[in-house]
């Protein structure tokens, strides 16, 4: 990644998100663990590899959590655990890198993406659900990445005005 950018990385956005819906006892352990590995540990791995370059450039990181990383629901223990983990990791990383690298946590609500494709109907947003367009959420990421040195956007909760997973 850095080789293609002449050794300079100014910003990193991590957006890993898979799920394995169901009650804890019904989701096979390997599926549950895969969700945590992809969503949380994948986020950490990308940032770890880019960190030396971000430190040298004074760059910025935006991690993607979820409203289910701050508001737990049934039948999503792996997803909630992984996204709560992303929130905690990002907050700790912001403290660790204060003054060196900016860290923002994006906490999006539901979006019109393929994330819900192939799910049982009970795990789909209801037909009347208002979800966000990914391009609108992306604008908030660009805003966070574009802040001047010394100004940090720590967390962004971006959801539809009628988001059901946000209190």
Secondary structure, DSSP 8 states (H G I E B T S, - for coil): -TGGGTT---EEEE-------B-GGGS-HHHHHHHHIIIIIHHHHHHHHHHHHHHHHT-EEEEE--GGGTS--TTBHHHHHHHHHHHHHHHHHHHHTTTTSEEEEEEE--BSSGGGTT--GGGS--TT---B-HHHHHHHHHHHHT--TT----EEEE--TT-TT--
